[in-house]
Amino acid sequence: MVETFFAQMCDQFNLKRNYAKSYEGLAVRLASKLSSMSILHWINHLNGKN
């Protein structure tokens, strides 16, 4: 289940090519992508969807 989640996230948010120029930029991009994915899962949970 975890591997599937990370594979979906890599495909949806194109994590392998992030074009960050610094570590801080990479951290901000990853944080924003992870938080958006968490919000999407939370919305699906509220609506009774998997």
Biopython code that builds the backbone (N, CA, C, O; Angstrom):
import numpy as np
from Bio.PDB.StructureBuilder import StructureBuilder

atoms = [
    (1, "MET", "N", (0.828, -1.188, 0.000)),
    (1, "MET", "CA", (0.000, 0.000, 0.000)),
    (1, "MET", "C", (0.875, 1.255, 0.000)),
    (1, "MET", "O", (0.571, 2.222, -0.699)),
    (2, "VAL", "N", (1.945, 1.243, 0.771)),
    (2, "VAL", "CA", (2.827, 2.403, 0.827)),
    (2, "VAL", "C", (3.536, 2.586, -0.508)),
    (2, "VAL", "O", (3.664, 3.711, -0.992)),
    (3, "GLU", "N", (3.999, 1.490, -1.109)),
    (3, "GLU", "CA", (4.676, 1.579, -2.398)),
    (3, "GLU", "C", (3.739, 2.114, -3.473)),
    (3, "GLU", "O", (4.152, 2.888, -4.336)),
    (4, "THR", "N", (2.485, 1.703, -3.418)),
    (4, "THR", "CA", (1.497, 2.192, -4.379)),
    (4, "THR", "C", (1.279, 3.685, -4.209)),
    (4, "THR", "O", (1.187, 4.423, -5.190)),
    (5, "PHE", "N", (1.198, 4.126, -2.961)),
    (5, "PHE", "CA", (1.000, 5.545, -2.679)),
    (5, "PHE", "C", (2.156, 6.383, -3.230)),
    (5, "PHE", "O", (1.932, 7.410, -3.871)),
    (6, "PHE", "N", (3.391, 5.942, -2.978)),
    (6, "PHE", "CA", (4.541, 6.706, -3.458)),
    (6, "PHE", "C", (4.635, 6.666, -4.978)),
    (6, "PHE", "O", (5.039, 7.653, -5.592)),
    (7, "ALA", "N", (4.271, 5.550, -5.594)),
    (7, "ALA", "CA", (4.276, 5.476, -7.054)),
    (7, "ALA", "C", (3.246, 6.435, -7.646)),
    (7, "ALA", "O", (3.520, 7.107, -8.640)),
    (8, "GLN", "N", (2.066, 6.499, -7.039)),
    (8, "GLN", "CA", (1.033, 7.428, -7.507)),
    (8, "GLN", "C", (1.483, 8.865, -7.327)),
    (8, "GLN", "O", (1.258, 9.703, -8.200)),
    (9, "MET", "N", (2.114, 9.154, -6.206)),
    (9, "MET", "CA", (2.565, 10.513, -5.936)),
    (9, "MET", "C", (3.659, 10.923, -6.927)),
    (9, "MET", "O", (3.670, 12.056, -7.408)),
    (10, "CYS", "N", (4.567, 10.012, -7.226)),
    (10, "CYS", "CA", (5.618, 10.312, -8.201)),
    (10, "CYS", "C", (5.015, 10.608, -9.568)),
    (10, "CYS", "O", (5.476, 11.510, -10.268)),
    (11, "ASP", "N", (3.989, 9.854, -9.953)),
    (11, "ASP", "CA", (3.350, 10.072, -11.248)),
    (11, "ASP", "C", (2.523, 11.355, -11.265)),
    (11, "ASP", "O", (2.603, 12.124, -12.223)),
    (12, "GLN", "N", (1.740, 11.594, -10.236)),
    (12, "GLN", "CA", (0.843, 12.740, -10.219)),
    (12, "GLN", "C", (1.577, 14.062, -10.071)),
    (12, "GLN", "O", (1.221, 15.048, -10.717)),
    (13, "PHE", "N", (2.595, 14.089, -9.229)),
    (13, "PHE", "CA", (3.274, 15.347, -8.934)),
    (13, "PHE", "C", (4.649, 15.452, -9.562)),
    (13, "PHE", "O", (5.370, 16.419, -9.315)),
    (14, "ASN", "N", (5.028, 14.457, -10.383)),
    (14, "ASN", "CA", (6.292, 14.485, -11.110)),
    (14, "ASN", "C", (7.464, 14.770, -10.156)),
    (14, "ASN", "O", (8.227, 15.713, -10.363)),
    (15, "LEU", "N", (7.593, 13.952, -9.123)),
    (15, "LEU", "CA", (8.590, 14.179, -8.082)),
    (15, "LEU", "C", (10.020, 13.919, -8.549)),
    (15, "LEU", "O", (10.961, 14.473, -7.981)),
    (16, "LYS", "N", (10.197, 13.100, -9.559)),
    (16, "LYS", "CA", (11.561, 12.773, -9.987)),
    (16, "LYS", "C", (12.225, 13.940, -10.714)),
    (16, "LYS", "O", (13.453, 14.032, -10.735)),
    (17, "ARG", "N", (11.445, 14.815, -11.299)),
    (17, "ARG", "CA", (11.980, 16.020, -11.939)),
    (17, "ARG", "C", (11.366, 17.227, -11.254)),
    (17, "ARG", "O", (10.238, 17.607, -11.570)),
    (18, "ASN", "N", (12.072, 17.825, -10.337)),
    (18, "ASN", "CA", (11.483, 18.910, -9.559)),
    (18, "ASN", "C", (12.079, 20.277, -9.890)),
    (18, "ASN", "O", (11.489, 21.300, -9.544)),
    (19, "TYR", "N", (13.248, 20.315, -10.559)),
    (19, "TYR", "CA", (13.883, 21.558, -11.016)),
    (19, "TYR", "C", (14.189, 22.536, -9.885)),
    (19, "TYR", "O", (14.213, 23.747, -10.105)),
    (20, "ALA", "N", (14.423, 22.023, -8.677)),
    (20, "ALA", "CA", (14.789, 22.892, -7.563)),
    (20, "ALA", "C", (16.259, 23.287, -7.698)),
    (20, "ALA", "O", (17.089, 22.475, -8.108)),
    (21, "LYS", "N", (16.573, 24.513, -7.359)),
    (21, "LYS", "CA", (17.941, 25.006, -7.489)),
    (21, "LYS", "C", (18.699, 24.989, -6.168)),
    (21, "LYS", "O", (19.915, 25.182, -6.156)),
    (22, "SER", "N", (18.012, 24.765, -5.065)),
    (22, "SER", "CA", (18.671, 24.710, -3.772)),
    (22, "SER", "C", (17.939, 23.694, -2.894)),
    (22, "SER", "O", (16.849, 23.230, -3.229)),
    (23, "TYR", "N", (18.565, 23.361, -1.763)),
    (23, "TYR", "CA", (17.941, 22.437, -0.838)),
    (23, "TYR", "C", (16.649, 23.017, -0.279)),
    (23, "TYR", "O", (15.663, 22.299, -0.112)),
    (24, "GLU", "N", (16.653, 24.313, 0.011)),
    (24, "GLU", "CA", (15.443, 24.951, 0.549)),
    (24, "GLU", "C", (14.314, 24.906, -0.479)),
    (24, "GLU", "O", (13.157, 24.677, -0.126)),
    (25, "GLY", "N", (14.650, 25.124, -1.739)),
    (25, "GLY", "CA", (13.641, 25.042, -2.794)),
    (25, "GLY", "C", (13.065, 23.650, -2.915)),
    (25, "GLY", "O", (11.859, 23.480, -3.098)),
    (26, "LEU", "N", (13.940, 22.637, -2.811)),
    (26, "LEU", "CA", (13.483, 21.252, -2.860)),
    (26, "LEU", "C", (12.577, 20.945, -1.671)),
    (26, "LEU", "O", (11.538, 20.303, -1.825)),
    (27, "ALA", "N", (12.971, 21.403, -0.491)),
    (27, "ALA", "CA", (12.169, 21.160, 0.710)),
    (27, "ALA", "C", (10.796, 21.815, 0.602)),
    (27, "ALA", "O", (9.795, 21.212, 0.989)),
    (28, "VAL", "N", (10.736, 23.028, 0.087)),
    (28, "VAL", "CA", (9.459, 23.735, -0.053)),
    (28, "VAL", "C", (8.567, 23.035, -1.069)),
    (28, "VAL", "O", (7.366, 22.878, -0.847)),
    (29, "ARG", "N", (9.153, 22.619, -2.178)),
    (29, "ARG", "CA", (8.359, 21.925, -3.201)),
    (29, "ARG", "C", (7.813, 20.602, -2.679)),
    (29, "ARG", "O", (6.647, 20.277, -2.902)),
    (30, "LEU", "N", (8.657, 19.838, -1.983)),
    (30, "LEU", "CA", (8.187, 18.566, -1.442)),
    (30, "LEU", "C", (7.132, 18.776, -0.366)),
    (30, "LEU", "O", (6.157, 18.027, -0.300)),
    (31, "ALA", "N", (7.316, 19.788, 0.478)),
    (31, "ALA", "CA", (6.323, 20.067, 1.522)),
    (31, "ALA", "C", (4.988, 20.465, 0.913)),
    (31, "ALA", "O", (3.937, 20.040, 1.394)),
    (32, "SER", "N", (5.016, 21.271, -0.134)),
    (32, "SER", "CA", (3.759, 21.695, -0.754)),
    (32, "SER", "C", (3.071, 20.522, -1.443)),
    (32, "SER", "O", (1.846, 20.414, -1.400)),
    (33, "LYS", "N", (3.842, 19.646, -2.077)),
    (33, "LYS", "CA", (3.238, 18.490, -2.743)),
    (33, "LYS", "C", (2.685, 17.496, -1.736)),
    (33, "LYS", "O", (1.610, 16.934, -1.945)),
    (34, "LEU", "N", (3.416, 17.272, -0.637)),
    (34, "LEU", "CA", (2.921, 16.359, 0.390)),
    (34, "LEU", "C", (1.682, 16.908, 1.086)),
    (34, "LEU", "O", (0.754, 16.156, 1.384)),
    (35, "SER", "N", (1.661, 18.214, 1.347)),
    (35, "SER", "CA", (0.480, 18.789, 2.003)),
    (35, "SER", "C", (-0.728, 18.766, 1.070)),
    (35, "SER", "O", (-1.848, 18.534, 1.524)),
    (36, "SER", "N", (-0.522, 19.001, -0.214)),
    (36, "SER", "CA", (-1.657, 18.949, -1.143)),
    (36, "SER", "C", (-2.196, 17.529, -1.253)),
    (36, "SER", "O", (-3.407, 17.333, -1.346)),
    (37, "MET", "N", (-1.309, 16.537, -1.242)),
    (37, "MET", "CA", (-1.756, 15.148, -1.287)),
    (37, "MET", "C", (-2.518, 14.787, -0.015)),
    (37, "MET", "O", (-3.511, 14.061, -0.070)),
    (38, "SER", "N", (-2.061, 15.288, 1.125)),
    (38, "SER", "CA", (-2.751, 15.024, 2.391)),
    (38, "SER", "C", (-4.135, 15.657, 2.398)),
    (38, "SER", "O", (-5.091, 15.052, 2.883)),
    (39, "ILE", "N", (-4.250, 16.863, 1.867)),
    (39, "ILE", "CA", (-5.554, 17.538, 1.800)),
    (39, "ILE", "C", (-6.503, 16.776, 0.889)),
    (39, "ILE", "O", (-7.688, 16.644, 1.196)),
    (40, "LEU", "N", (-5.985, 16.269, -0.239)),
    (40, "LEU", "CA", (-6.834, 15.483, -1.138)),
    (40, "LEU", "C", (-7.337, 14.213, -0.460)),
    (40, "LEU", "O", (-8.504, 13.850, -0.610)),
    (41, "HIS", "N", (-6.463, 13.536, 0.283)),
    (41, "HIS", "CA", (-6.899, 12.340, 1.005)),
    (41, "HIS", "C", (-7.906, 12.681, 2.088)),
    (41, "HIS", "O", (-8.849, 11.921, 2.311)),
    (42, "TRP", "N", (-7.729, 13.798, 2.758)),
    (42, "TRP", "CA", (-8.660, 14.216, 3.805)),
    (42, "TRP", "C", (-10.038, 14.520, 3.206)),
    (42, "TRP", "O", (-11.059, 14.128, 3.770)),
    (43, "ILE", "N", (-10.066, 15.214, 2.069)),
    (43, "ILE", "CA", (-11.337, 15.530, 1.409)),
    (43, "ILE", "C", (-12.038, 14.246, 0.985)),
    (43, "ILE", "O", (-13.250, 14.114, 1.155)),
    (44, "ASN", "N", (-11.277, 13.295, 0.430)),
    (44, "ASN", "CA", (-11.878, 12.011, 0.049)),
    (44, "ASN", "C", (-12.403, 11.274, 1.264)),
    (44, "ASN", "O", (-13.455, 10.639, 1.192)),
    (45, "HIS", "N", (-11.692, 11.345, 2.380)),
    (45, "HIS", "CA", (-12.160, 10.695, 3.615)),
    (45, "HIS", "C", (-13.460, 11.325, 4.103)),
    (45, "HIS", "O", (-14.362, 10.613, 4.545)),
    (46, "LEU", "N", (-13.566, 12.642, 4.030)),
    (46, "LEU", "CA", (-14.793, 13.323, 4.460)),
    (46, "LEU", "C", (-15.975, 12.946, 3.579)),
    (46, "LEU", "O", (-17.113, 12.906, 4.049)),
    (47, "ASN", "N", (-15.713, 12.668, 2.295)),
    (47, "ASN", "CA", (-16.781, 12.321, 1.380)),
    (47, "ASN", "C", (-17.057, 10.823, 1.320)),
    (47, "ASN", "O", (-17.893, 10.369, 0.539)),
    (48, "GLY", "N", (-16.349, 10.062, 2.150)),
    (48, "GLY", "CA", (-16.590, 8.616, 2.203)),
    (48, "GLY", "C", (-15.987, 7.860, 1.059)),
    (48, "GLY", "O", (-16.461, 6.771, 0.736)),
    (49, "LYS", "N", (-14.961, 8.389, 0.430)),
    (49, "LYS", "CA", (-14.301, 7.709, -0.686)),
    (49, "LYS", "C", (-12.927, 7.219, -0.232)),
    (49, "LYS", "O", (-12.322, 7.774, 0.685)),
    (50, "ASN", "N", (-12.457, 6.179, -0.888)),
    (50, "ASN", "CA", (-11.115, 5.661, -0.583)),
    (50, "ASN", "C", (-10.053, 6.486, -1.260)),
    (50, "ASN", "O", (-8.864, 6.199, -1.118)),
]
sb = StructureBuilder()
sb.init_structure("model")
sb.init_model(0)
sb.init_chain("A")
sb.init_seg("    ")
for serial, (resi, resn, name, xyz) in enumerate(atoms, 1):
    if name == "N":
        sb.init_residue(resn, " ", resi, " ")
    sb.init_atom(name, np.array(xyz, "f"), 0.0, 1.0, " ", f" {name:<3s}", serial, name[0])
structure = sb.get_structure()
